[in-house]
């Protein structure tokens, strides 16, 4: 019998005892009924679930028959953040010319991509671009300073771009900006349960780059790119 595994476009996390799912192919968050959530937990834990429940989970796009491609990692882990670059920028004097043209172009192009492409396609492109950088450099004092300089420049220039701010838009654009400067970072999607809220931010190691520490840690990571 073919083994059923989590669909490659789906990730989930547990928040206050509730499972929340993210499907990046359809760009939606969702929950399962209590009955299906219990069946999903049994299946993931290696305990038996009824054929009817498994079939419904496959129909919902949560589970899928295992294939060689499905064995590849879908999501990375990320340390719990302990500091925020955004909160240090006020103390950091930006000495280089502001990258206004580059920032405006990245934000505009990213907005267009998010409107015309699936979220999964945008994320796949981001991961591929970062993979071409090779291994990440050690995060020493010089590398932290270089990262802070880049984040500070992007944040300063972003204020002059006449496009409304949005966590997904600005996080994707910032990740592109950092990748162009050969700085490794990750896009983190997080959620809250009651009331439901979704958010995303850029993180490098234990440092949040474009959000406050308190706001980021209030959300439980559900997917890391």
C-alpha positions as CSV (number, residue, x, y, z in Angstrom):
1,X,0.0,0.0,0.0
2,X,1.4,3.5,-0.9
3,X,2.4,5.5,2.1
4,X,0.6,8.8,2.6
5,X,2.7,11.8,3.6
6,X,2.1,15.5,4.1
7,X,1.7,17.3,0.8
8,X,4.9,19.1,-0.2
9,X,3.0,22.5,-0.4
10,X,1.4,22.1,3.0
11,X,3.0,22.8,6.4
12,X,1.4,23.0,9.8
13,X,2.1,24.0,13.4
14,X,0.4,23.6,16.8
15,X,-0.8,26.7,18.5
16,X,-2.6,26.4,21.9
17,X,-3.4,22.8,21.1
18,X,-4.9,23.6,17.7
19,X,-3.3,22.6,14.4
20,X,-3.1,25.4,11.8
21,X,-2.2,24.6,8.2
22,X,-0.7,26.7,5.4
23,X,-1.0,25.7,1.7
24,X,1.4,27.8,-0.3
25,X,0.1,26.5,-3.6
26,X,-3.4,27.9,-2.9
27,X,-2.1,30.7,-0.7
28,X,-4.4,29.9,2.2
29,X,-4.4,29.1,5.9
30,X,-6.9,26.6,7.2
31,X,-8.0,24.3,10.0
32,X,-9.5,20.8,9.9
33,X,-12.6,19.6,11.6
34,X,-12.0,18.1,15.0
35,X,-12.6,14.7,13.5
36,X,-10.1,15.1,10.6
37,X,-7.6,16.8,12.9
38,X,-7.7,13.8,15.2
39,X,-7.2,11.4,12.2
40,X,-4.3,13.5,10.9
41,X,-2.6,13.4,14.3
42,X,-3.0,9.7,14.5
43,X,-1.6,9.2,11.0
44,X,1.4,11.5,11.6
45,X,2.2,9.8,14.9
46,X,2.2,6.4,13.1
47,X,-1.1,5.2,14.6
48,X,-3.9,3.8,12.5
49,X,-6.6,6.0,11.0
50,X,-9.7,4.9,9.1
51,X,-9.6,4.7,5.3
52,X,-12.4,7.2,5.0
53,X,-10.6,9.8,7.1
54,X,-7.3,9.3,5.1
55,X,-9.2,9.6,1.8
56,X,-10.8,12.9,3.0
57,X,-7.4,14.2,4.0
58,X,-6.1,13.3,0.5
59,X,-9.1,15.0,-1.0
60,X,-8.4,18.2,1.1
61,X,-4.8,18.2,-0.3
62,X,-3.3,17.6,3.2
63,X,-1.9,14.2,2.5
64,X,-0.6,12.7,-0.7
65,X,0.9,9.4,-1.9
66,X,4.7,9.4,-1.2
67,X,7.0,9.8,-4.2
68,X,10.8,10.4,-4.5
69,X,10.2,14.2,-4.8
70,X,8.0,14.1,-1.7
71,X,11.0,12.8,0.4
72,X,12.8,16.1,0.0
73,X,12.6,18.5,2.9
74,X,9.7,20.9,2.6
75,X,10.6,23.4,5.3
76,X,13.6,24.4,7.3
77,X,13.8,24.9,11.1
78,X,14.6,28.3,12.6
79,X,15.9,29.2,16.1
80,X,13.7,31.1,18.4
81,X,14.7,34.8,17.9
82,X,16.5,36.6,20.7
83,X,17.1,40.0,19.1
84,X,15.9,42.4,16.4
85,X,18.0,44.3,13.8
86,X,15.0,46.7,13.4
87,X,15.3,47.7,17.0
88,X,19.0,48.4,16.6
89,X,18.7,50.4,13.4
90,X,17.8,53.6,15.3
91,X,21.3,53.4,16.9
92,X,23.0,52.6,13.6
93,X,24.0,55.6,11.5
94,X,23.6,54.7,7.8
95,X,26.6,56.1,6.0
96,X,26.2,54.8,2.5
97,X,23.9,56.3,-0.2
98,X,20.4,55.1,0.1
99,X,19.6,52.4,-2.5
100,X,16.4,54.2,-3.6
101,X,16.2,52.9,-7.2
102,X,17.0,49.3,-6.3
103,X,14.6,49.3,-3.4
104,X,11.8,50.8,-5.5
105,X,12.4,48.3,-8.3
106,X,12.4,45.3,-5.9
107,X,9.3,46.4,-4.1
108,X,7.4,47.1,-7.4
109,X,8.5,43.9,-9.0
110,X,7.7,41.9,-5.9
111,X,4.2,43.4,-5.7
112,X,3.6,42.4,-9.4
113,X,4.8,38.9,-8.8
114,X,2.6,38.4,-5.7
115,X,-0.4,39.5,-7.8
116,X,0.3,37.4,-10.9
117,X,2.1,34.3,-9.5
118,X,1.2,31.7,-6.9
119,X,2.9,32.1,-3.6
120,X,4.5,28.7,-4.1
121,X,6.2,29.9,-7.3
122,X,7.5,33.1,-5.7
123,X,8.9,31.1,-2.7
124,X,10.5,28.5,-5.1
125,X,12.3,31.3,-6.9
126,X,13.5,32.8,-3.6
127,X,14.8,29.5,-2.4
128,X,16.6,28.8,-5.7
129,X,18.3,32.2,-5.7
130,X,19.5,31.8,-2.1
131,X,20.8,28.3,-2.9
132,X,23.0,29.7,-5.6
133,X,24.8,31.7,-2.9
134,X,26.4,28.5,-1.6
135,X,27.1,28.1,2.1
136,X,26.3,30.9,4.5
137,X,29.3,32.8,6.0
138,X,29.7,32.6,9.8
139,X,27.6,35.2,11.5
140,X,30.5,37.0,13.2
141,X,30.7,40.7,14.2
142,X,31.7,41.8,10.6
143,X,28.9,39.8,9.1
144,X,26.3,41.2,11.6
145,X,27.5,44.7,10.8
146,X,27.2,44.1,7.0
147,X,23.7,42.7,7.5
148,X,22.6,45.6,9.7
149,X,24.0,48.1,7.1
150,X,22.0,46.4,4.3
151,X,18.8,46.2,6.4
152,X,19.2,49.8,7.5
153,X,19.6,50.9,3.9
154,X,16.6,49.0,2.7
155,X,14.4,50.3,5.6
156,X,15.5,53.9,5.0
157,X,14.9,53.7,1.2
158,X,11.6,51.9,1.6
159,X,10.0,54.9,3.3
160,X,10.3,56.8,-0.1
161,X,8.6,54.0,-2.2
162,X,4.9,55.0,-2.7
163,X,3.6,51.5,-2.2
164,X,1.7,50.5,0.9
165,X,3.7,48.4,3.4
166,X,2.7,44.7,3.8
167,X,4.7,42.1,5.8
168,X,4.7,39.6,2.9
169,X,5.6,42.2,0.2
170,X,8.3,43.8,2.2
171,X,9.8,40.6,3.6
172,X,10.1,39.0,0.1
173,X,11.6,42.2,-1.3
174,X,14.1,42.5,1.6
175,X,15.1,38.8,1.1
176,X,15.8,39.5,-2.5
177,X,17.8,42.6,-1.5
178,X,19.9,40.6,0.9
179,X,20.4,37.8,-1.5
180,X,21.8,40.3,-4.1
181,X,24.3,41.3,-1.5
182,X,25.2,37.6,-0.8
183,X,23.7,37.7,2.7
184,X,21.9,34.6,3.8
185,X,18.5,34.9,5.6
186,X,15.2,33.1,5.8
187,X,11.6,34.1,5.3
188,X,9.5,32.9,8.2
189,X,5.7,32.6,8.2
190,X,4.0,32.6,11.6
191,X,0.5,32.4,13.0
192,X,-1.5,33.2,16.1
193,X,-4.7,31.2,16.9
194,X,-7.1,33.3,19.0
195,X,-7.9,35.5,17.2
196,X,-6.3,34.1,14.1
197,X,-3.6,36.2,12.6
198,X,-0.8,35.4,10.0
199,X,2.5,37.3,9.7
200,X,5.9,36.9,8.1
201,X,9.3,38.3,8.7
202,X,13.0,37.9,7.7
203,X,15.3,36.2,10.1
204,X,19.0,35.4,10.2
205,X,20.1,33.0,12.9
206,X,18.5,34.3,16.1
207,X,18.0,37.8,14.8
208,X,14.8,39.2,13.3
209,X,15.7,41.6,10.6
210,X,12.5,43.5,9.8
211,X,10.3,43.3,12.8
212,X,10.4,43.8,16.5
213,X,11.3,40.9,18.7
214,X,8.1,40.9,20.6
215,X,5.9,40.9,17.5
216,X,7.8,38.1,15.8
217,X,7.9,35.9,18.9
218,X,4.1,36.4,19.4
219,X,3.6,34.2,16.3
220,X,4.4,30.5,16.0
221,X,6.5,29.6,12.9
222,X,4.5,27.5,10.4
223,X,6.9,27.5,7.5
224,X,10.5,28.7,6.9
225,X,11.9,29.4,3.4
